[in-house]
Amino acid sequence: MDADAQIKQKVKAELANYLGIDLEDIEDESTLTGDLHMKATEITDFMELLNGLGFESNGINLAELETFEELTDALNAHI
């Protein structure tokens, strides 16, 4: 498994835990606000949680993130 895939799996596991849902409920195309029912404050709080785990999210425009894949792509771009 390459580094991008490892990051995606780690973020997926953290997001599933954060939302109290199964890993299988999160797909690349899952929209954060629609499919996963996250409010803007929850997305911000989740990003802070990821910062605490060593992910670099400063400079990511959260307003531009719609899907789980866009979130992980943005995190990968800020490594």
C-alpha beads as a LAMMPS data file, in Angstrom:
LAMMPS data file: protein, C-alpha beads

79 atoms
78 bonds

1 atom types
1 bond types

-500.0 500.0 xlo xhi
-500.0 500.0 ylo yhi
-500.0 500.0 zlo zhi

Masses

1 110.0

Atoms # bond

1 1 1 0.000 0.000 0.000
2 1 1 1.480 3.344 -1.017
3 1 1 1.701 6.404 1.250
4 1 1 -1.384 8.082 -0.244
5 1 1 -3.468 4.948 0.346
6 1 1 -2.162 4.670 3.909
7 1 1 -3.130 8.272 4.610
8 1 1 -6.572 7.708 3.094
9 1 1 -7.123 4.640 5.302
10 1 1 -5.947 6.468 8.447
11 1 1 -8.175 9.483 7.737
12 1 1 -11.108 7.191 6.923
13 1 1 -10.667 5.320 10.208
14 1 1 -10.438 8.576 12.171
15 1 1 -13.477 10.024 10.388
16 1 1 -15.550 6.882 10.953
17 1 1 -14.609 6.965 14.637
18 1 1 -15.339 10.711 14.855
19 1 1 -18.776 10.298 13.258
20 1 1 -19.578 6.977 14.948
21 1 1 -20.127 5.168 11.646
22 1 1 -18.679 2.110 9.892
23 1 1 -15.677 2.420 7.584
24 1 1 -17.802 0.989 4.792
25 1 1 -20.113 4.015 5.057
26 1 1 -17.337 6.286 3.778
27 1 1 -16.531 6.128 0.082
28 1 1 -14.269 8.386 -1.972
29 1 1 -17.323 10.066 -3.498
30 1 1 -19.083 10.569 -0.152
31 1 1 -19.883 14.238 0.324
32 1 1 -18.935 15.577 3.720
33 1 1 -22.041 17.689 4.248
34 1 1 -24.531 15.625 2.255
35 1 1 -23.735 11.933 2.589
36 1 1 -21.879 12.169 5.908
37 1 1 -24.135 14.892 7.342
38 1 1 -21.259 16.988 8.705
39 1 1 -21.807 20.608 9.648
40 1 1 -19.109 23.201 8.955
41 1 1 -18.146 23.215 12.639
42 1 1 -17.742 19.430 12.620
43 1 1 -15.461 19.605 9.589
44 1 1 -13.372 22.260 11.334
45 1 1 -13.243 20.208 14.544
46 1 1 -12.258 17.091 12.581
47 1 1 -9.446 18.986 10.873
48 1 1 -8.190 20.089 14.299
49 1 1 -8.275 16.456 15.399
50 1 1 -6.190 15.530 12.350
51 1 1 -3.724 18.315 13.190
52 1 1 -3.316 16.735 16.614
53 1 1 -2.481 13.439 14.901
54 1 1 0.292 15.019 12.866
55 1 1 -1.557 15.875 9.658
56 1 1 -0.856 19.308 8.200
57 1 1 -4.106 21.046 7.325
58 1 1 -3.056 24.680 7.550
59 1 1 -3.648 26.323 4.198
60 1 1 -6.422 23.938 3.178
61 1 1 -9.526 25.838 2.153
62 1 1 -12.270 23.843 3.845
63 1 1 -14.950 25.609 1.799
64 1 1 -13.549 23.944 -1.333
65 1 1 -13.766 20.417 0.065
66 1 1 -16.906 18.559 -0.913
67 1 1 -15.978 14.873 -0.871
68 1 1 -13.912 12.534 1.256
69 1 1 -11.507 12.086 -1.649
70 1 1 -11.016 15.859 -1.967
71 1 1 -10.221 15.951 1.758
72 1 1 -7.587 13.221 1.517
73 1 1 -6.145 14.698 -1.686
74 1 1 -5.755 18.057 0.077
75 1 1 -4.061 16.403 3.061
76 1 1 -1.695 14.496 0.753
77 1 1 -0.798 17.733 -1.002
78 1 1 0.195 19.313 2.321
79 1 1 2.571 16.590 3.511

Bonds

1 1 1 2
2 1 2 3
3 1 3 4
4 1 4 5
5 1 5 6
6 1 6 7
7 1 7 8
8 1 8 9
9 1 9 10
10 1 10 11
11 1 11 12
12 1 12 13
13 1 13 14
14 1 14 15
15 1 15 16
16 1 16 17
17 1 17 18
18 1 18 19
19 1 19 20
20 1 20 21
21 1 21 22
22 1 22 23
23 1 23 24
24 1 24 25
25 1 25 26
26 1 26 27
27 1 27 28
28 1 28 29
29 1 29 30
30 1 30 31
31 1 31 32
32 1 32 33
33 1 33 34
34 1 34 35
35 1 35 36
36 1 36 37
37 1 37 38
38 1 38 39
39 1 39 40
40 1 40 41
41 1 41 42
42 1 42 43
43 1 43 44
44 1 44 45
45 1 45 46
46 1 46 47
47 1 47 48
48 1 48 49
49 1 49 50
50 1 50 51
51 1 51 52
52 1 52 53
53 1 53 54
54 1 54 55
55 1 55 56
56 1 56 57
57 1 57 58
58 1 58 59
59 1 59 60
60 1 60 61
61 1 61 62
62 1 62 63
63 1 63 64
64 1 64 65
65 1 65 66
66 1 66 67
67 1 67 68
68 1 68 69
69 1 69 70
70 1 70 71
71 1 71 72
72 1 72 73
73 1 73 74
74 1 74 75
75 1 75 76
76 1 76 77
77 1 77 78
78 1 78 79
